[in-house]
Amino acid sequence: MLFESRLSLFQQLCNYIFFWVSQNIFDIHCIAITQLFDQILEFLSAFTTFI
């Protein structure tokens, strides 16, 4: 009985996480893209100063 209640709680948690990610997927992608872009710019500036 305890295992079943934990399993249902885990399923609810997974559903909540999936719902949150699906709601915020655009924001997450925007943040990741801007961070990646900043890293590329830093790499390019370091590369040009090295040359």
N, C-alpha and C positions, 0 to 999 in steps of 0.2 A: 504493500500500500504506500509506504514511504517512497519507494523507488518510482512508482507511477506518478505520485504528486511531484517529485523532482523532475521527472521526464516532462510532464506537462508544463512545469515552470520553465524548463529549458526551452521547450517549444515556443512558449510565449515570449521568452527573451529573444530567441532567434527571429520570431516574427517582428518584434519591436525593432531589432537591429536592422532587419531587411527593410522595414518601413522607413526608418530614419535615413538609411543610406539612399533609398530610392527618392526620398524627399530632398536630400541634400547632395545628390550626386553631381549636380551642376556646379555647386559651390566648391565641392571637393576637387572637381576637375579644374576649375579656374585657379584655385590655390596651387594645385600641383603644377599646372602649366606655367604660372607666373614664377614659381620657385625654380622650375627647370630653366625657364628663360633667363632668370637672374644668374644661374650657375653657368649657362652657356656664355653669357656676356662677360662674366668674371674670367672664364677660361680664355675667351678670345682676347680680352685685355691683357691678361698675363702672358698669353702667347705672343701678342704683338710687342710687348715690352721685352720679352725674351729675345725676339729677333732684332 
